[in-house]
């Protein structure tokens, strides 16, 4: 998949695209409880740490929508090799996401800041 990484001269913001799944806080807690960790590690109730732990464990990226309390987990398009098709990319992402939730990937998240 080809992604343009060059500078856009008329843009003053940063953006990214993510293909993945949206989970609510309850699903986030359940997914975090299932993350493999050392026995001496204590579970946390810090949302940031839960998101970081889930993303790291399953090789994903995440973002949070503060308005709807939705946590998006998936893979960014820039992580796909140039020769990968979108279908292959979706399959790879779905496999990673399915390790912690049964919710199907169907979101394309675009963020700009």
Biopython code that builds the backbone (N, CA, C, O; Angstrom):
import numpy as np
from Bio.PDB.StructureBuilder import StructureBuilder

atoms = [
    (1, "UNK", "N", (0.850, -1.156, 0.000)),
    (1, "UNK", "CA", (0.000, 0.000, 0.000)),
    (1, "UNK", "C", (0.904, 1.230, 0.000)),
    (1, "UNK", "O", (1.789, 1.335, 0.849)),
    (2, "UNK", "N", (0.711, 2.128, -0.897)),
    (2, "UNK", "CA", (1.540, 3.326, -0.986)),
    (2, "UNK", "C", (0.912, 4.441, -0.160)),
    (2, "UNK", "O", (-0.287, 4.704, -0.261)),
    (3, "UNK", "N", (1.724, 5.085, 0.648)),
    (3, "UNK", "CA", (1.288, 6.180, 1.501)),
    (3, "UNK", "C", (2.204, 7.366, 1.235)),
    (3, "UNK", "O", (3.423, 7.211, 1.165)),
    (4, "UNK", "N", (1.622, 8.541, 1.089)),
    (4, "UNK", "CA", (2.442, 9.726, 0.892)),
    (4, "UNK", "C", (2.898, 10.213, 2.250)),
    (4, "UNK", "O", (2.072, 10.523, 3.108)),
    (5, "UNK", "N", (4.213, 10.286, 2.458)),
    (5, "UNK", "CA", (4.764, 10.741, 3.724)),
    (5, "UNK", "C", (5.398, 12.116, 3.616)),
    (5, "UNK", "O", (5.941, 12.618, 4.600)),
    (6, "UNK", "N", (5.345, 12.735, 2.453)),
    (6, "UNK", "CA", (5.982, 14.020, 2.249)),
    (6, "UNK", "C", (5.258, 15.158, 2.921)),
    (6, "UNK", "O", (4.124, 15.004, 3.375)),
    (7, "UNK", "N", (5.912, 16.302, 2.987)),
    (7, "UNK", "CA", (5.362, 17.506, 3.589)),
    (7, "UNK", "C", (4.315, 18.122, 2.670)),
    (7, "UNK", "O", (4.516, 18.213, 1.459)),
    (8, "UNK", "N", (3.210, 18.538, 3.248)),
    (8, "UNK", "CA", (2.166, 19.223, 2.491)),
    (8, "UNK", "C", (2.256, 20.696, 2.859)),
    (8, "UNK", "O", (2.006, 21.062, 4.007)),
    (9, "UNK", "N", (2.607, 21.535, 1.910)),
    (9, "UNK", "CA", (2.933, 22.924, 2.223)),
    (9, "UNK", "C", (1.742, 23.764, 2.697)),
    (9, "UNK", "O", (1.942, 24.767, 3.381)),
    (10, "UNK", "N", (0.522, 23.383, 2.355)),
    (10, "UNK", "CA", (-0.618, 24.195, 2.775)),
    (10, "UNK", "C", (-1.320, 23.628, 4.011)),
    (10, "UNK", "O", (-2.459, 24.000, 4.295)),
    (11, "UNK", "N", (-0.673, 22.755, 4.729)),
    (11, "UNK", "CA", (-1.288, 22.134, 5.889)),
    (11, "UNK", "C", (-0.525, 22.506, 7.150)),
    (11, "UNK", "O", (0.704, 22.454, 7.186)),
    (12, "UNK", "N", (-1.271, 22.884, 8.185)),
    (12, "UNK", "CA", (-0.631, 23.213, 9.449)),
    (12, "UNK", "C", (-0.995, 22.203, 10.530)),
    (12, "UNK", "O", (-0.752, 22.446, 11.712)),
    (13, "UNK", "N", (-1.572, 21.079, 10.138)),
    (13, "UNK", "CA", (-1.986, 20.081, 11.121)),
    (13, "UNK", "C", (-1.374, 18.729, 10.798)),
    (13, "UNK", "O", (-0.832, 18.516, 9.713)),
    (14, "UNK", "N", (-1.470, 17.826, 11.753)),
    (14, "UNK", "CA", (-1.030, 16.444, 11.570)),
    (14, "UNK", "C", (-2.261, 15.559, 11.516)),
    (14, "UNK", "O", (-3.273, 15.864, 12.148)),
    (15, "UNK", "N", (-2.187, 14.473, 10.772)),
    (15, "UNK", "CA", (-3.336, 13.578, 10.713)),
    (15, "UNK", "C", (-2.870, 12.139, 10.551)),
    (15, "UNK", "O", (-1.727, 11.878, 10.175)),
    (16, "UNK", "N", (-3.773, 11.212, 10.840)),
    (16, "UNK", "CA", (-3.495, 9.807, 10.620)),
    (16, "UNK", "C", (-4.788, 9.075, 10.335)),
    (16, "UNK", "O", (-5.875, 9.543, 10.674)),
    (17, "UNK", "N", (-4.655, 7.916, 9.706)),
    (17, "UNK", "CA", (-5.794, 7.041, 9.439)),
    (17, "UNK", "C", (-5.528, 5.716, 10.129)),
    (17, "UNK", "O", (-4.405, 5.211, 10.130)),
    (18, "UNK", "N", (-6.576, 5.165, 10.713)),
    (18, "UNK", "CA", (-6.483, 3.929, 11.452)),
    (18, "UNK", "C", (-7.653, 3.049, 11.037)),
    (18, "UNK", "O", (-8.786, 3.525, 10.963)),
    (19, "UNK", "N", (-7.399, 1.785, 10.768)),
    (19, "UNK", "CA", (-8.463, 0.831, 10.483)),
    (19, "UNK", "C", (-8.575, -0.057, 11.699)),
    (19, "UNK", "O", (-7.585, -0.646, 12.133)),
    (20, "UNK", "N", (-9.780, -0.162, 12.257)),
    (20, "UNK", "CA", (-9.895, -0.987, 13.448)),
    (20, "UNK", "C", (-11.286, -1.053, 14.021)),
    (20, "UNK", "O", (-12.283, -1.069, 13.300)),
    (21, "UNK", "N", (-11.329, -1.092, 15.351)),
    (21, "UNK", "CA", (-12.553, -1.340, 16.083)),
    (21, "UNK", "C", (-12.730, -0.272, 17.158)),
    (21, "UNK", "O", (-11.757, 0.278, 17.674)),
    (22, "UNK", "N", (-13.979, 0.008, 17.481)),
    (22, "UNK", "CA", (-14.307, 0.940, 18.553)),
    (22, "UNK", "C", (-14.867, 0.133, 19.723)),
    (22, "UNK", "O", (-15.815, -0.633, 19.554)),
    (23, "UNK", "N", (-14.281, 0.305, 20.904)),
    (23, "UNK", "CA", (-14.808, -0.374, 22.086)),
    (23, "UNK", "C", (-15.121, 0.665, 23.159)),
    (23, "UNK", "O", (-14.496, 1.724, 23.210)),
    (24, "UNK", "N", (-16.095, 0.352, 24.015)),
    (24, "UNK", "CA", (-16.434, 1.277, 25.101)),
    (24, "UNK", "C", (-15.574, 0.958, 26.327)),
    (24, "UNK", "O", (-14.753, 0.041, 26.296)),
    (25, "UNK", "N", (-15.771, 1.717, 27.396)),
    (25, "UNK", "CA", (-14.923, 1.562, 28.576)),
    (25, "UNK", "C", (-15.059, 0.171, 29.204)),
    (25, "UNK", "O", (-14.061, -0.398, 29.644)),
    (26, "UNK", "N", (-16.248, -0.374, 29.253)),
    (26, "UNK", "CA", (-16.438, -1.711, 29.811)),
    (26, "UNK", "C", (-15.675, -2.765, 29.030)),
    (26, "UNK", "O", (-15.060, -3.658, 29.614)),
    (27, "UNK", "N", (-15.717, -2.660, 27.700)),
    (27, "UNK", "CA", (-14.972, -3.591, 26.853)),
    (27, "UNK", "C", (-13.468, -3.381, 27.005)),
    (27, "UNK", "O", (-12.688, -4.329, 26.916)),
    (28, "UNK", "N", (-13.069, -2.126, 27.235)),
    (28, "UNK", "CA", (-11.657, -1.814, 27.455)),
    (28, "UNK", "C", (-11.155, -2.528, 28.707)),
    (28, "UNK", "O", (-10.087, -3.139, 28.690)),
    (29, "UNK", "N", (-11.922, -2.452, 29.785)),
    (29, "UNK", "CA", (-11.539, -3.103, 31.043)),
    (29, "UNK", "C", (-11.450, -4.620, 30.860)),
    (29, "UNK", "O", (-10.507, -5.250, 31.338)),
    (30, "UNK", "N", (-12.433, -5.204, 30.168)),
    (30, "UNK", "CA", (-12.423, -6.646, 29.915)),
    (30, "UNK", "C", (-11.203, -7.041, 29.094)),
    (30, "UNK", "O", (-10.532, -8.021, 29.416)),
    (31, "UNK", "N", (-10.908, -6.286, 28.033)),
    (31, "UNK", "CA", (-9.748, -6.575, 27.188)),
    (31, "UNK", "C", (-8.461, -6.457, 27.995)),
    (31, "UNK", "O", (-7.553, -7.273, 27.843)),
    (32, "UNK", "N", (-8.382, -5.441, 28.852)),
    (32, "UNK", "CA", (-7.179, -5.242, 29.671)),
    (32, "UNK", "C", (-6.979, -6.401, 30.644)),
    (32, "UNK", "O", (-5.852, -6.844, 30.865)),
    (33, "UNK", "N", (-8.065, -6.886, 31.218)),
    (33, "UNK", "CA", (-7.976, -8.006, 32.161)),
    (33, "UNK", "C", (-7.396, -9.251, 31.502)),
    (33, "UNK", "O", (-6.791, -10.083, 32.178)),
    (34, "UNK", "N", (-7.575, -9.389, 30.179)),
    (34, "UNK", "CA", (-7.095, -10.564, 29.442)),
    (34, "UNK", "C", (-5.682, -10.412, 28.885)),
    (34, "UNK", "O", (-5.137, -11.359, 28.318)),
    (35, "UNK", "N", (-5.082, -9.231, 29.042)),
    (35, "UNK", "CA", (-3.729, -9.002, 28.514)),
    (35, "UNK", "C", (-2.731, -9.824, 29.319)),
    (35, "UNK", "O", (-2.709, -9.749, 30.547)),
    (36, "UNK", "N", (-1.899, -10.614, 28.623)),
    (36, "UNK", "CA", (-0.885, -11.394, 29.347)),
    (36, "UNK", "C", (0.091, -10.453, 30.061)),
    (36, "UNK", "O", (0.582, -9.492, 29.467)),
    (37, "UNK", "N", (0.369, -10.737, 31.342)),
    (37, "UNK", "CA", (1.328, -9.931, 32.093)),
    (37, "UNK", "C", (1.968, -10.790, 33.170)),
    (37, "UNK", "O", (1.461, -11.855, 33.522)),
    (38, "UNK", "N", (3.085, -10.311, 33.681)),
    (38, "UNK", "CA", (3.758, -11.020, 34.772)),
    (38, "UNK", "C", (2.847, -11.053, 35.990)),
    (38, "UNK", "O", (2.057, -10.136, 36.213)),
    (39, "UNK", "N", (2.963, -12.108, 36.768)),
    (39, "UNK", "CA", (2.087, -12.265, 37.927)),
    (39, "UNK", "C", (2.223, -11.136, 38.927)),
    (39, "UNK", "O", (1.242, -10.774, 39.576)),
    (40, "UNK", "N", (3.427, -10.562, 39.073)),
    (40, "UNK", "CA", (3.614, -9.497, 40.055)),
    (40, "UNK", "C", (3.081, -8.142, 39.589)),
    (40, "UNK", "O", (2.960, -7.220, 40.396)),
    (41, "UNK", "N", (2.761, -8.008, 38.300)),
    (41, "UNK", "CA", (2.186, -6.756, 37.806)),
    (41, "UNK", "C", (0.772, -6.603, 38.318)),
    (41, "UNK", "O", (-0.046, -7.514, 38.196)),
    (42, "UNK", "N", (0.491, -5.450, 38.890)),
    (42, "UNK", "CA", (-0.846, -5.193, 39.415)),
    (42, "UNK", "C", (-1.713, -4.574, 38.323)),
    (42, "UNK", "O", (-1.249, -3.703, 37.586)),
    (43, "UNK", "N", (-2.962, -5.012, 38.210)),
    (43, "UNK", "CA", (-3.882, -4.365, 37.268)),
    (43, "UNK", "C", (-4.072, -2.897, 37.653)),
    (43, "UNK", "O", (-3.942, -2.529, 38.821)),
    (44, "UNK", "N", (-4.372, -2.092, 36.687)),
    (44, "UNK", "CA", (-4.549, -0.663, 36.912)),
    (44, "UNK", "C", (-5.945, -0.233, 36.514)),
    (44, "UNK", "O", (-6.618, -0.923, 35.748)),
    (45, "UNK", "N", (-6.378, 0.892, 37.024)),
    (45, "UNK", "CA", (-7.652, 1.433, 36.565)),
    (45, "UNK", "C", (-7.428, 2.712, 35.753)),
    (45, "UNK", "O", (-8.373, 3.441, 35.451)),
    (46, "UNK", "N", (-6.167, 2.972, 35.407)),
    (46, "UNK", "CA", (-5.829, 4.142, 34.595)),
    (46, "UNK", "C", (-6.096, 3.826, 33.117)),
    (46, "UNK", "O", (-5.488, 2.916, 32.552)),
    (47, "UNK", "N", (-6.988, 4.567, 32.514)),
    (47, "UNK", "CA", (-7.378, 4.322, 31.122)),
    (47, "UNK", "C", (-6.184, 4.367, 30.183)),
    (47, "UNK", "O", (-6.055, 3.511, 29.308)),
    (48, "UNK", "N", (-5.306, 5.355, 30.353)),
    (48, "UNK", "CA", (-4.129, 5.478, 29.494)),
    (48, "UNK", "C", (-3.277, 4.207, 29.566)),
    (48, "UNK", "O", (-2.863, 3.674, 28.536)),
    (49, "UNK", "N", (-3.021, 3.729, 30.778)),
    (49, "UNK", "CA", (-2.199, 2.527, 30.934)),
    (49, "UNK", "C", (-2.886, 1.298, 30.352)),
    (49, "UNK", "O", (-2.219, 0.428, 29.792)),
    (50, "UNK", "N", (-4.212, 1.213, 30.475)),
    (50, "UNK", "CA", (-4.939, 0.087, 29.888)),
    (50, "UNK", "C", (-4.791, 0.110, 28.371)),
    (50, "UNK", "O", (-4.501, -0.917, 27.759)),
    (51, "UNK", "N", (-4.989, 1.275, 27.764)),
    (51, "UNK", "CA", (-4.873, 1.399, 26.300)),
    (51, "UNK", "C", (-3.464, 1.062, 25.832)),
    (51, "UNK", "O", (-3.289, 0.328, 24.860)),
    (52, "UNK", "N", (-2.457, 1.599, 26.525)),
    (52, "UNK", "CA", (-1.071, 1.321, 26.166)),
    (52, "UNK", "C", (-0.770, -0.177, 26.261)),
    (52, "UNK", "O", (-0.108, -0.737, 25.388)),
    (53, "UNK", "N", (-1.249, -0.808, 27.303)),
    (53, "UNK", "CA", (-0.989, -2.226, 27.526)),
    (53, "UNK", "C", (-1.629, -3.087, 26.434)),
    (53, "UNK", "O", (-0.990, -3.995, 25.905)),
    (54, "UNK", "N", (-2.885, -2.802, 26.100)),
    (54, "UNK", "CA", (-3.590, -3.560, 25.058)),
    (54, "UNK", "C", (-2.908, -3.365, 23.704)),
    (54, "UNK", "O", (-2.641, -4.333, 22.990)),
    (55, "UNK", "N", (-2.631, -2.114, 23.358)),
    (55, "UNK", "CA", (-1.997, -1.821, 22.068)),
    (55, "UNK", "C", (-0.649, -2.514, 21.952)),
    (55, "UNK", "O", (-0.337, -3.098, 20.914)),
    (56, "UNK", "N", (0.139, -2.455, 22.994)),
    (56, "UNK", "CA", (1.460, -3.068, 22.974)),
    (56, "UNK", "C", (1.381, -4.602, 22.878)),
    (56, "UNK", "O", (2.140, -5.226, 22.136)),
    (57, "UNK", "N", (0.468, -5.185, 23.625)),
    (57, "UNK", "CA", (0.341, -6.650, 23.646)),
    (57, "UNK", "C", (-0.062, -7.226, 22.301)),
    (57, "UNK", "O", (0.332, -8.342, 21.964)),
    (58, "UNK", "N", (-0.850, -6.475, 21.520)),
    (58, "UNK", "CA", (-1.381, -7.014, 20.271)),
    (58, "UNK", "C", (-0.840, -6.307, 19.024)),
    (58, "UNK", "O", (-1.343, -6.531, 17.922)),
    (59, "UNK", "N", (0.175, -5.461, 19.187)),
    (59, "UNK", "CA", (0.800, -4.803, 18.047)),
    (59, "UNK", "C", (-0.120, -3.820, 17.345)),
    (59, "UNK", "O", (-0.143, -3.750, 16.116)),
    (60, "UNK", "N", (-0.874, -3.064, 18.124)),
    (60, "UNK", "CA", (-1.863, -2.141, 17.564)),
    (60, "UNK", "C", (-1.560, -0.704, 17.952)),
    (60, "UNK", "O", (-0.695, -0.430, 18.783)),
    (61, "UNK", "N", (-2.289, 0.196, 17.333)),
    (61, "UNK", "CA", (-2.283, 1.609, 17.657)),
    (61, "UNK", "C", (-3.646, 1.928, 18.235)),
    (61, "UNK", "O", (-4.612, 1.217, 17.957)),
    (62, "UNK", "N", (-3.748, 2.973, 19.027)),
    (62, "UNK", "CA", (-5.056, 3.341, 19.564)),
    (62, "UNK", "C", (-5.218, 4.852, 19.615)),
    (62, "UNK", "O", (-4.242, 5.602, 19.591)),
    (63, "UNK", "N", (-6.449, 5.273, 19.684)),
    (63, "UNK", "CA", (-6.795, 6.662, 19.938)),
    (63, "UNK", "C", (-8.094, 6.661, 20.719)),
    (63, "UNK", "O", (-8.796, 5.652, 20.769)),
    (64, "UNK", "N", (-8.409, 7.781, 21.321)),
    (64, "UNK", "CA", (-9.580, 7.877, 22.179)),
    (64, "UNK", "C", (-10.447, 9.042, 21.735)),
    (64, "UNK", "O", (-9.949, 10.140, 21.490)),
    (65, "UNK", "N", (-11.734, 8.798, 21.634)),
    (65, "UNK", "CA", (-12.692, 9.847, 21.316)),
    (65, "UNK", "C", (-13.301, 10.310, 22.631)),
    (65, "UNK", "O", (-14.173, 9.638, 23.182)),
    (66, "UNK", "N", (-12.858, 11.429, 23.128)),
    (66, "UNK", "CA", (-13.292, 11.917, 24.426)),
    (66, "UNK", "C", (-14.766, 12.219, 24.526)),
    (66, "UNK", "O", (-15.332, 12.150, 25.617)),
    (67, "UNK", "N", (-15.400, 12.551, 23.428)),
    (67, "UNK", "CA", (-16.818, 12.902, 23.468)),
    (67, "UNK", "C", (-17.719, 11.693, 23.639)),
    (67, "UNK", "O", (-18.673, 11.745, 24.416)),
    (68, "UNK", "N", (-17.441, 10.603, 22.930)),
    (68, "UNK", "CA", (-18.334, 9.446, 22.968)),
    (68, "UNK", "C", (-17.804, 8.320, 23.847)),
    (68, "UNK", "O", (-18.426, 7.261, 23.933)),
    (69, "UNK", "N", (-16.664, 8.532, 24.501)),
    (69, "UNK", "CA", (-16.039, 7.492, 25.322)),
    (69, "UNK", "C", (-15.776, 6.221, 24.517)),
    (69, "UNK", "O", (-15.992, 5.110, 25.001)),
    (70, "UNK", "N", (-15.311, 6.399, 23.296)),
    (70, "UNK", "CA", (-14.989, 5.283, 22.419)),
    (70, "UNK", "C", (-13.471, 5.183, 22.313)),
    (70, "UNK", "O", (-12.781, 6.185, 22.127)),
    (71, "UNK", "N", (-12.967, 3.966, 22.433)),
    (71, "UNK", "CA", (-11.537, 3.706, 22.314)),
    (71, "UNK", "C", (-11.322, 2.924, 21.031)),
    (71, "UNK", "O", (-11.843, 1.818, 20.881)),
    (72, "UNK", "N", (-10.553, 3.493, 20.099)),
    (72, "UNK", "CA", (-10.297, 2.864, 18.816)),
    (72, "UNK", "C", (-8.961, 2.138, 18.859)),
    (72, "UNK", "O", (-7.940, 2.714, 19.233)),
    (73, "UNK", "N", (-8.981, 0.868, 18.471)),
    (73, "UNK", "CA", (-7.761, 0.071, 18.359)),
    (73, "UNK", "C", (-7.674, -0.476, 16.952)),
    (73, "UNK", "O", (-8.672, -0.946, 16.406)),
    (74, "UNK", "N", (-6.499, -0.424, 16.361)),
    (74, "UNK", "CA", (-6.320, -0.946, 15.014)),
    (74, "UNK", "C", (-4.901, -0.736, 14.547)),
    (74, "UNK", "O", (-3.974, -0.611, 15.347)),
    (75, "UNK", "N", (-4.748, -0.699, 13.242)),
    (75, "UNK", "CA", (-3.440, -0.475, 12.635)),
    (75, "UNK", "C", (-3.526, 0.731, 11.714)),
    (75, "UNK", "O", (-4.513, 0.927, 11.005)),
    (76, "UNK", "N", (-2.478, 1.525, 11.740)),
    (76, "UNK", "CA", (-2.385, 2.664, 10.846)),
    (76, "UNK", "C", (-1.958, 2.222, 9.465)),
    (76, "UNK", "O", (-1.156, 1.300, 9.316)),
    (77, "UNK", "N", (-2.495, 2.882, 8.457)),
    (77, "UNK", "CA", (-2.164, 2.519, 7.075)),
    (77, "UNK", "C", (-0.677, 2.635, 6.805)),
    (77, "UNK", "O", (-0.141, 1.895, 5.979)),
    (78, "UNK", "N", (-0.007, 3.540, 7.478)),
    (78, "UNK", "CA", (1.425, 3.710, 7.224)),
    (78, "UNK", "C", (2.246, 2.524, 7.706)),
    (78, "UNK", "O", (3.424, 2.419, 7.367)),
    (79, "UNK", "N", (1.652, 1.626, 8.492)),
    (79, "UNK", "CA", (2.384, 0.451, 8.965)),
    (79, "UNK", "C", (2.401, -0.686, 7.939)),
    (79, "UNK", "O", (3.129, -1.664, 8.109)),
    (80, "UNK", "N", (1.605, -0.560, 6.884)),
    (80, "UNK", "CA", (1.520, -1.615, 5.865)),
    (80, "UNK", "C", (2.673, -1.490, 4.861)),
    (80, "UNK", "O", (3.007, -0.387, 4.429)),
    (81, "UNK", "N", (3.272, -2.616, 4.497)),
    (81, "UNK", "CA", (4.309, -2.575, 3.461)),
    (81, "UNK", "C", (3.725, -2.109, 2.120)),
    (81, "UNK", "O", (2.528, -2.261, 1.878)),
    (82, "UNK", "N", (4.553, -1.556, 1.270)),
    (82, "UNK", "CA", (4.104, -1.031, -0.021)),
    (82, "UNK", "C", (3.414, -2.079, -0.887)),
    (82, "UNK", "O", (2.507, -1.748, -1.651)),
    (83, "UNK", "N", (3.833, -3.339, -0.777)),
    (83, "UNK", "CA", (3.271, -4.368, -1.654)),
    (83, "UNK", "C", (2.047, -5.073, -1.059)),
    (83, "UNK", "O", (1.563, -6.048, -1.633)),
    (84, "UNK", "N", (1.544, -4.599, 0.072)),
    (84, "UNK", "CA", (0.377, -5.219, 0.705)),
    (84, "UNK", "C", (-0.904, -4.604, 0.153)),
    (84, "UNK", "O", (-1.008, -3.385, 0.018)),
    (85, "UNK", "N", (-1.873, -5.451, -0.163)),
    (85, "UNK", "CA", (-3.167, -4.945, -0.635)),
    (85, "UNK", "C", (-4.003, -4.517, 0.571)),
    (85, "UNK", "O", (-3.701, -4.895, 1.703)),
    (86, "UNK", "N", (-5.050, -3.732, 0.330)),
    (86, "UNK", "CA", (-5.918, -3.309, 1.418)),
    (86, "UNK", "C", (-6.628, -4.518, 2.035)),
    (86, "UNK", "O", (-6.832, -4.559, 3.248)),
    (87, "UNK", "N", (-6.998, -5.485, 1.227)),
    (87, "UNK", "CA", (-7.634, -6.695, 1.740)),
    (87, "UNK", "C", (-6.715, -7.458, 2.688)),
    (87, "UNK", "O", (-7.155, -7.935, 3.733)),
    (88, "UNK", "N", (-5.445, -7.571, 2.326)),
    (88, "UNK", "CA", (-4.475, -8.233, 3.199)),
    (88, "UNK", "C", (-4.294, -7.442, 4.499)),
    (88, "UNK", "O", (-4.193, -8.018, 5.583)),
    (89, "UNK", "N", (-4.256, -6.123, 4.368)),
    (89, "UNK", "CA", (-4.108, -5.247, 5.532)),
    (89, "UNK", "C", (-5.296, -5.398, 6.485)),
    (89, "UNK", "O", (-5.111, -5.503, 7.697)),
    (90, "UNK", "N", (-6.504, -5.409, 5.941)),
    (90, "UNK", "CA", (-7.708, -5.583, 6.765)),
    (90, "UNK", "C", (-7.670, -6.924, 7.482)),
    (90, "UNK", "O", (-7.972, -7.000, 8.673)),
    (91, "UNK", "N", (-7.302, -7.981, 6.769)),
    (91, "UNK", "CA", (-7.248, -9.320, 7.368)),
    (91, "UNK", "C", (-6.246, -9.361, 8.519)),
    (91, "UNK", "O", (-6.547, -9.897, 9.585)),
    (92, "UNK", "N", (-5.068, -8.802, 8.309)),
    (92, "UNK", "CA", (-4.033, -8.753, 9.334)),
    (92, "UNK", "C", (-4.523, -7.992, 10.570)),
    (92, "UNK", "O", (-4.301, -8.424, 11.701)),
    (93, "UNK", "N", (-5.181, -6.874, 10.348)),
    (93, "UNK", "CA", (-5.697, -6.060, 11.445)),
    (93, "UNK", "C", (-6.803, -6.796, 12.193)),
    (93, "UNK", "O", (-6.821, -6.811, 13.424)),
    (94, "UNK", "N", (-7.725, -7.406, 11.452)),
    (94, "UNK", "CA", (-8.815, -8.154, 12.083)),
    (94, "UNK", "C", (-8.280, -9.291, 12.944)),
    (94, "UNK", "O", (-8.812, -9.547, 14.024)),
    (95, "UNK", "N", (-7.249, -9.970, 12.489)),
    (95, "UNK", "CA", (-6.662, -11.064, 13.261)),
    (95, "UNK", "C", (-6.093, -10.553, 14.582)),
    (95, "UNK", "O", (-6.267, -11.188, 15.622)),
    (96, "UNK", "N", (-5.416, -9.411, 14.543)),
    (96, "UNK", "CA", (-4.839, -8.847, 15.771)),
    (96, "UNK", "C", (-5.935, -8.397, 16.731)),
    (96, "UNK", "O", (-5.853, -8.660, 17.931)),
    (97, "UNK", "N", (-6.950, -7.728, 16.219)),
    (97, "UNK", "CA", (-8.037, -7.217, 17.061)),
    (97, "UNK", "C", (-8.862, -8.357, 17.650)),
    (97, "UNK", "O", (-9.327, -8.264, 18.786)),
    (98, "UNK", "N", (-9.045, -9.430, 16.885)),
    (98, "UNK", "CA", (-9.873, -10.547, 17.358)),
    (98, "UNK", "C", (-9.244, -11.281, 18.547)),
    (98, "UNK", "O", (-9.903, -12.106, 19.180)),
    (99, "UNK", "N", (-7.992, -10.993, 18.850)),
    (99, "UNK", "CA", (-7.346, -11.620, 19.997)),
    (99, "UNK", "C", (-7.849, -11.057, 21.327)),
    (99, "UNK", "O", (-7.662, -11.683, 22.370)),
    (100, "UNK", "N", (-8.493, -9.871, 21.301)),
    (100, "UNK", "CA", (-8.985, -9.313, 22.557)),
    (100, "UNK", "C", (-10.452, -8.889, 22.537)),
    (100, "UNK", "O", (-10.988, -8.511, 23.579)),
    (101, "UNK", "N", (-11.115, -8.941, 21.379)),
    (101, "UNK", "CA", (-12.534, -8.608, 21.341)),
    (101, "UNK", "C", (-13.207, -9.346, 20.189)),
    (101, "UNK", "O", (-12.579, -9.656, 19.177)),
    (102, "UNK", "N", (-14.485, -9.617, 20.363)),
    (102, "UNK", "CA", (-15.237, -10.274, 19.287)),
    (102, "UNK", "C", (-15.891, -9.257, 18.364)),
    (102, "UNK", "O", (-16.537, -9.634, 17.386)),
    (103, "UNK", "N", (-15.731, -7.975, 18.663)),
    (103, "UNK", "CA", (-16.301, -6.925, 17.817)),
    (103, "UNK", "C", (-15.543, -6.891, 16.504)),
    (103, "UNK", "O", (-14.312, -6.918, 16.486)),
    (104, "UNK", "N", (-16.284, -6.830, 15.400)),
    (104, "UNK", "CA", (-15.673, -6.858, 14.072)),
    (104, "UNK", "C", (-15.090, -5.492, 13.713)),
    (104, "UNK", "O", (-15.692, -4.454, 13.987)),
    (105, "UNK", "N", (-13.915, -5.510, 13.099)),
    (105, "UNK", "CA", (-13.301, -4.276, 12.587)),
    (105, "UNK", "C", (-14.148, -3.744, 11.448)),
    (105, "UNK", "O", (-14.412, -4.462, 10.484)),
    (106, "UNK", "N", (-14.562, -2.533, 11.545)),
    (106, "UNK", "CA", (-15.279, -1.904, 10.447)),
    (106, "UNK", "C", (-15.167, -0.392, 10.481)),
    (106, "UNK", "O", (-15.933, 0.312, 9.823)),
    (107, "UNK", "N", (-14.226, 0.095, 11.237)),
    (107, "UNK", "CA", (-14.065, 1.536, 11.360)),
    (107, "UNK", "C", (-12.810, 2.004, 10.641)),
    (107, "UNK", "O", (-11.754, 1.375, 10.718)),
    (108, "UNK", "N", (-12.947, 3.097, 9.958)),
    (108, "UNK", "CA", (-11.787, 3.811, 9.429)),
    (108, "UNK", "C", (-11.781, 5.121, 10.185)),
    (108, "UNK", "O", (-12.678, 5.947, 10.013)),
    (109, "UNK", "N", (-10.779, 5.314, 11.019)),
    (109, "UNK", "CA", (-10.703, 6.470, 11.887)),
    (109, "UNK", "C", (-9.705, 7.435, 11.295)),
    (109, "UNK", "O", (-8.563, 7.072, 11.015)),
    (110, "UNK", "N", (-10.136, 8.654, 11.107)),
    (110, "UNK", "CA", (-9.262, 9.708, 10.607)),
    (110, "UNK", "C", (-9.212, 10.801, 11.658)),
    (110, "UNK", "O", (-10.249, 11.345, 12.036)),
    (111, "UNK", "N", (-8.039, 11.123, 12.127)),
    (111, "UNK", "CA", (-7.863, 12.151, 13.137)),
    (111, "UNK", "C", (-6.950, 13.235, 12.603)),
    (111, "UNK", "O", (-6.006, 12.961, 11.863)),
    (112, "UNK", "N", (-7.236, 14.451, 12.978)),
    (112, "UNK", "CA", (-6.398, 15.583, 12.615)),
    (112, "UNK", "C", (-6.235, 16.453, 13.843)),
    (112, "UNK", "O", (-7.198, 16.734, 14.558)),
    (113, "UNK", "N", (-5.002, 16.878, 14.079)),
    (113, "UNK", "CA", (-4.776, 17.846, 15.161)),
    (113, "UNK", "C", (-3.705, 18.806, 14.771)),
    (113, "UNK", "O", (-3.367, 19.701, 15.546)),
]
sb = StructureBuilder()
sb.init_structure("model")
sb.init_model(0)
sb.init_chain("A")
sb.init_seg("    ")
for serial, (resi, resn, name, xyz) in enumerate(atoms, 1):
    if name == "N":
        sb.init_residue(resn, " ", resi, " ")
    sb.init_atom(name, np.array(xyz, "f"), 0.0, 1.0, " ", f" {name:<3s}", serial, name[0])
structure = sb.get_structure()
